[in-house]
Amino acid sequence: MTKIITIDGPSGSGKGSVSRLLAKKLGFSYLDSGALYRLLSIAASRCQVASNNKKGLESLAEHMDICFELDDTGELRALLEGEDVTLEMRTENTGELASKIAGHSEVRAALLKRQRLFAKGDGLVADGRDMGTVIFPNANLKIYMTASIEERASRRYKELLAKGEDVSLRALAEQVRARDERDMSRDVSPLVPAEDAIELDTSSLSIKEVLETILDTLDAKGFR
């Protein structure tokens, strides 16, 4: 049976980086559920499907051609209809639209089956916002990662500056706050820790320290 580790949490908590490294370390498959919604938002923009067009978004979610690849360094590469859209997927505009689209029950239902198909082989590390509560409620281990709004905004600020983008730290903090409120208060699959999840505050931890903490937890549970 495929072993499943879910890592949920808000944007900027570090769950994506840690999940990819963990999957690589364990030799497991990897699911970035947030990337699915980001790819859908790109597809919607290109097909001129409005963010409130639930039926149109549902159809796109069911039929869009997507593929994920992890390179030798553990970085994710995303393909939409055969085109590498990794850079576009990581923009703030794409993230904002994806957060809005994710609130539609029709969209979440359409993507649910696609996400569960990633559970194959020896194991899966699933990264998202409802992996442990909705998609894989019977996962072998559930982690909920978080960090302060200030720290998450700071991380994103440094990331965007490194890419040469002109951004405001204050504006980013407001975006993080607004996205948290939207994700946590939506009627469908809100962002909340699973009852049996291990909660981990990464505000003062490096990615390496978070990874080591999770690996120690796996060892303590006899997972490896």
C-alpha positions as a LaTeX table, in Angstrom:
\begin{tabular}{lrrr}
\hline
Residue & $x$ (\AA) & $y$ (\AA) & $z$ (\AA) \\
\hline
Met1 & 0.00 & 0.00 & 0.00 \\
Thr2 & 1.24 & 3.49 & $-0.85$ \\
Lys3 & 2.43 & 5.46 & 2.17 \\
Ile4 & 1.10 & 9.00 & 2.21 \\
Ile5 & 2.47 & 12.08 & 3.99 \\
Thr6 & 0.40 & 15.25 & 3.81 \\
Ile7 & 1.87 & 18.69 & 4.43 \\
Asp8 & $-0.69$ & 21.47 & 4.64 \\
Gly9 & $-0.40$ & 25.12 & 5.54 \\
Pro10 & $-0.73$ & 28.71 & 4.32 \\
Ser11 & 1.28 & 30.35 & 1.57 \\
Gly12 & 4.87 & 31.11 & 2.59 \\
Ser13 & 5.06 & 28.58 & 5.40 \\
Gly14 & 7.77 & 26.68 & 3.52 \\
Lys15 & 5.68 & 23.60 & 2.86 \\
Gly16 & 6.48 & 23.49 & $-0.86$ \\
Ser17 & 10.26 & 23.50 & $-0.45$ \\
Val18 & 10.15 & 21.01 & 2.42 \\
Ser19 & 7.71 & 18.71 & 0.62 \\
Arg20 & 9.89 & 18.50 & $-2.48$ \\
Leu21 & 13.02 & 17.79 & $-0.45$ \\
Leu22 & 11.19 & 15.18 & 1.63 \\
Ala23 & 9.84 & 13.42 & $-1.46$ \\
Lys24 & 13.32 & 13.34 & $-2.97$ \\
Lys25 & 14.86 & 12.08 & 0.29 \\
Leu26 & 12.32 & 9.26 & 0.65 \\
Gly27 & 12.07 & 8.43 & $-3.04$ \\
Phe28 & 8.33 & 9.19 & $-3.00$ \\
Ser29 & 6.10 & 10.78 & $-5.62$ \\
Tyr30 & 5.19 & 14.43 & $-5.09$ \\
Leu31 & 1.92 & 16.33 & $-5.42$ \\
Asp32 & 1.80 & 20.12 & $-5.33$ \\
Ser33 & $-1.96$ & 20.64 & $-5.17$ \\
Gly34 & $-1.56$ & 24.41 & $-5.18$ \\
Ala35 & 0.15 & 24.10 & $-8.56$ \\
Leu36 & $-2.99$ & 22.44 & $-9.94$ \\
Tyr37 & $-5.06$ & 25.49 & $-9.02$ \\
Arg38 & $-2.38$ & 27.82 & $-10.38$ \\
Leu39 & $-2.31$ & 25.91 & $-13.66$ \\
Leu40 & $-6.08$ & 26.11 & $-13.80$ \\
Ser41 & $-5.92$ & 29.88 & $-13.28$ \\
Ile42 & $-3.45$ & 30.17 & $-16.19$ \\
Ala43 & $-5.67$ & 28.00 & $-18.39$ \\
Ala44 & $-8.69$ & 30.11 & $-17.42$ \\
Ser45 & $-6.91$ & 33.33 & $-18.33$ \\
Arg46 & $-5.80$ & 31.97 & $-21.69$ \\
Cys47 & $-9.27$ & 30.60 & $-22.48$ \\
Gln48 & $-10.92$ & 33.78 & $-21.19$ \\
Val49 & $-12.94$ & 31.89 & $-18.58$ \\
Ala50 & $-13.94$ & 34.27 & $-15.77$ \\
Ser51 & $-13.11$ & 33.41 & $-12.16$ \\
Asn52 & $-16.84$ & 33.26 & $-11.34$ \\
Asn53 & $-17.70$ & 30.96 & $-14.28$ \\
Lys54 & $-17.98$ & 27.78 & $-12.23$ \\
Lys55 & $-19.07$ & 25.48 & $-15.06$ \\
Gly56 & $-16.36$ & 26.76 & $-17.37$ \\
Leu57 & $-13.71$ & 26.30 & $-14.70$ \\
Glu58 & $-15.02$ & 22.82 & $-13.88$ \\
Ser59 & $-14.69$ & 21.79 & $-17.53$ \\
Leu60 & $-11.14$ & 23.15 & $-17.71$ \\
Ala61 & $-10.20$ & 21.36 & $-14.48$ \\
Glu62 & $-11.41$ & 18.05 & $-15.85$ \\
His63 & $-9.74$ & 18.28 & $-19.25$ \\
Met64 & $-6.57$ & 20.41 & $-19.05$ \\
Asp65 & $-3.38$ & 18.56 & $-19.99$ \\
Ile66 & $-0.88$ & 18.93 & $-17.13$ \\
Cys67 & 2.41 & 17.34 & $-16.14$ \\
Phe68 & 4.77 & 17.85 & $-13.18$ \\
Glu69 & 8.47 & 17.04 & $-13.11$ \\
Leu70 & 11.08 & 17.35 & $-10.35$ \\
Asp71 & 14.58 & 18.17 & $-11.57$ \\
Asp72 & 17.82 & 16.92 & $-10.01$ \\
Thr73 & 17.78 & 19.73 & $-7.44$ \\
Gly74 & 14.21 & 18.96 & $-6.37$ \\
Glu75 & 12.69 & 22.00 & $-8.09$ \\
Leu76 & 9.26 & 21.62 & $-9.67$ \\
Arg77 & 8.70 & 22.07 & $-13.40$ \\
Ala78 & 5.09 & 22.44 & $-14.55$ \\
Leu79 & 3.77 & 21.84 & $-18.04$ \\
Leu80 & 0.37 & 22.98 & $-19.32$ \\
Glu81 & $-0.68$ & 21.61 & $-22.71$ \\
Gly82 & 2.99 & 20.71 & $-23.24$ \\
Glu83 & 4.28 & 24.23 & $-22.48$ \\
Asp84 & 6.59 & 24.98 & $-19.55$ \\
Val85 & 4.67 & 27.55 & $-17.48$ \\
Thr86 & 6.70 & 27.22 & $-14.27$ \\
Leu87 & 7.65 & 30.90 & $-14.09$ \\
Glu88 & 4.14 & 32.13 & $-14.90$ \\
Met89 & 2.72 & 29.74 & $-12.31$ \\
Arg90 & 4.76 & 31.39 & $-9.53$ \\
Thr91 & 3.65 & 34.99 & $-10.12$ \\
Glu92 & 1.57 & 36.88 & $-7.56$ \\
Asn93 & $-1.26$ & 37.45 & $-10.07$ \\
Thr94 & $-1.54$ & 33.73 & $-10.75$ \\
Gly95 & $-1.55$ & 32.98 & $-7.02$ \\
Glu96 & $-4.28$ & 35.51 & $-6.32$ \\
Leu97 & $-6.53$ & 34.14 & $-9.08$ \\
Ala98 & $-5.87$ & 30.56 & $-7.97$ \\
Ser99 & $-6.95$ & 31.42 & $-4.41$ \\
Lys100 & $-10.26$ & 32.81 & $-5.73$ \\
Ile101 & $-10.88$ & 29.84 & $-8.03$ \\
Ala102 & $-10.15$ & 27.38 & $-5.22$ \\
Gly103 & $-13.24$ & 28.55 & $-3.34$ \\
His104 & $-15.62$ & 26.97 & $-5.87$ \\
Ser105 & $-16.93$ & 23.55 & $-4.83$ \\
Glu106 & $-17.31$ & 22.52 & $-8.49$ \\
Val107 & $-13.62$ & 23.14 & $-9.12$ \\
Arg108 & $-12.47$ & 21.32 & $-6.00$ \\
Ala109 & $-14.65$ & 18.31 & $-6.84$ \\
Ala110 & $-13.25$ & 18.19 & $-10.38$ \\
Leu111 & $-9.66$ & 18.22 & $-9.12$ \\
Leu112 & $-10.20$ & 15.80 & $-6.21$ \\
Lys113 & $-9.99$ & 12.64 & $-8.33$ \\
Arg114 & $-6.97$ & 13.93 & $-10.22$ \\
Gln115 & $-5.15$ & 14.56 & $-6.95$ \\
Arg116 & $-5.87$ & 11.11 & $-5.53$ \\
Leu117 & $-4.40$ & 9.48 & $-8.65$ \\
Phe118 & $-0.98$ & 10.74 & $-7.52$ \\
Ala119 & $-1.03$ & 8.13 & $-4.70$ \\
Lys120 & 0.89 & 5.32 & $-6.35$ \\
Gly121 & 4.15 & 3.43 & $-5.93$ \\
Asp122 & 6.00 & 3.32 & $-2.60$ \\
Gly123 & 4.79 & 6.64 & $-1.29$ \\
Leu124 & 3.52 & 10.16 & $-1.85$ \\
Val125 & 4.23 & 13.53 & $-0.26$ \\
Ala126 & 1.16 & 15.73 & $-0.85$ \\
Asp127 & 1.51 & 19.47 & $-0.34$ \\
Gly128 & $-1.49$ & 21.78 & $-0.13$ \\
Arg129 & $-4.24$ & 23.23 & 2.02 \\
Asp130 & $-6.67$ & 20.34 & 2.41 \\
Met131 & $-4.49$ & 17.29 & 1.79 \\
Gly132 & $-4.88$ & 15.89 & 5.29 \\
Thr133 & $-8.49$ & 16.96 & 5.83 \\
Val134 & $-10.16$ & 16.17 & 2.49 \\
Ile135 & $-7.97$ & 14.59 & $-0.18$ \\
Phe136 & $-6.08$ & 12.03 & 1.94 \\
Pro137 & $-7.90$ & 11.85 & 5.31 \\
Asn138 & $-6.31$ & 8.44 & 6.03 \\
Ala139 & $-2.73$ & 9.56 & 5.41 \\
Asn140 & 0.00 & 7.84 & 7.40 \\
Leu141 & 1.39 & 11.16 & 8.65 \\
Lys142 & $-0.10$ & 14.66 & 8.57 \\
Ile143 & 1.93 & 17.83 & 9.05 \\
Tyr144 & 0.50 & 21.34 & 9.31 \\
Met145 & 3.12 & 24.03 & 8.75 \\
Thr146 & 2.63 & 27.69 & 9.54 \\
Ala147 & 4.59 & 30.86 & 10.24 \\
Ser148 & 3.79 & 34.44 & 11.18 \\
Ile149 & 2.34 & 36.72 & 8.50 \\
Glu150 & 5.37 & 38.99 & 8.83 \\
Glu151 & 7.80 & 36.13 & 8.29 \\
Arg152 & 5.90 & 34.73 & 5.31 \\
Ala153 & 5.67 & 38.14 & 3.69 \\
Ser154 & 9.39 & 38.67 & 4.28 \\
Arg155 & 10.23 & 35.35 & 2.62 \\
Arg156 & 8.17 & 36.22 & $-0.44$ \\
Tyr157 & 9.67 & 39.73 & $-0.51$ \\
Lys158 & 13.22 & 38.37 & $-0.62$ \\
Glu159 & 12.25 & 35.83 & $-3.27$ \\
Leu160 & 10.75 & 38.48 & $-5.55$ \\
Leu161 & 13.63 & 40.90 & $-5.01$ \\
Ala162 & 16.03 & 38.15 & $-6.06$ \\
Lys163 & 14.07 & 37.90 & $-9.31$ \\
Gly164 & 14.48 & 41.62 & $-9.88$ \\
Glu165 & 10.87 & 42.55 & $-9.17$ \\
Asp166 & 9.95 & 45.87 & $-7.54$ \\
Val167 & 7.68 & 44.97 & $-4.63$ \\
Ser168 & 6.43 & 46.44 & $-1.37$ \\
Leu169 & 6.85 & 44.44 & 1.82 \\
Arg170 & 3.78 & 46.10 & 3.34 \\
Ala171 & 1.67 & 45.29 & 0.28 \\
Leu172 & 2.86 & 41.67 & 0.36 \\
Ala173 & 1.92 & 41.38 & 4.03 \\
Glu174 & $-1.58$ & 42.61 & 3.22 \\
Gln175 & $-1.85$ & 40.10 & 0.37 \\
Val176 & $-0.78$ & 37.29 & 2.69 \\
Arg177 & $-3.31$ & 38.39 & 5.30 \\
Ala178 & $-6.12$ & 38.61 & 2.72 \\
Arg179 & $-5.27$ & 35.21 & 1.22 \\
Asp180 & $-5.23$ & 33.62 & 4.67 \\
Glu181 & $-8.65$ & 35.05 & 5.45 \\
Arg182 & $-10.04$ & 33.86 & 2.12 \\
Asp183 & $-8.55$ & 30.36 & 2.46 \\
Met184 & $-9.55$ & 29.89 & 6.09 \\
Ser185 & $-13.10$ & 31.24 & 5.81 \\
Arg186 & $-14.29$ & 29.63 & 2.57 \\
Asp187 & $-17.24$ & 27.27 & 2.83 \\
Val188 & $-15.58$ & 24.46 & 0.89 \\
Ser189 & $-12.44$ & 22.76 & 2.27 \\
Pro190 & $-11.21$ & 25.68 & 4.40 \\
Leu191 & $-7.56$ & 25.82 & 5.42 \\
Val192 & $-7.50$ & 24.20 & 8.87 \\
Pro193 & $-5.18$ & 21.65 & 10.51 \\
Ala194 & $-6.43$ & 18.06 & 10.47 \\
Glu195 & $-7.36$ & 16.91 & 13.96 \\
Asp196 & $-4.51$ & 14.39 & 13.93 \\
Ala197 & $-1.94$ & 16.66 & 12.27 \\
Ile198 & 1.37 & 17.59 & 13.85 \\
Glu199 & 1.56 & 21.40 & 13.84 \\
Leu200 & 4.93 & 22.97 & 13.11 \\
Asp201 & 5.69 & 26.70 & 13.34 \\
Thr202 & 8.53 & 27.45 & 10.92 \\
Ser203 & 8.90 & 31.17 & 11.70 \\
Ser204 & 12.37 & 30.78 & 13.16 \\
Leu205 & 13.41 & 27.58 & 11.39 \\
Ser206 & 15.42 & 27.04 & 8.23 \\
Ile207 & 14.19 & 24.65 & 5.52 \\
Lys208 & 16.93 & 22.21 & 6.59 \\
Glu209 & 15.78 & 22.34 & 10.22 \\
Val210 & 12.15 & 21.75 & 9.24 \\
Leu211 & 13.14 & 18.79 & 7.07 \\
Glu212 & 15.22 & 17.28 & 9.87 \\
Thr213 & 12.31 & 17.71 & 12.31 \\
Ile214 & 9.94 & 15.85 & 9.99 \\
Leu215 & 12.48 & 13.09 & 9.35 \\
Asp216 & 12.97 & 12.68 & 13.11 \\
Thr217 & 9.18 & 12.39 & 13.48 \\
Leu218 & 9.09 & 9.70 & 10.79 \\
Asp219 & 11.86 & 7.77 & 12.56 \\
Ala220 & 10.08 & 8.08 & 15.92 \\
Lys221 & 6.95 & 6.58 & 14.35 \\
Gly222 & 8.92 & 3.77 & 12.71 \\
Phe223 & 7.98 & 5.11 & 9.30 \\
Arg224 & 11.34 & 4.49 & 7.63 \\
\hline
\end{tabular}
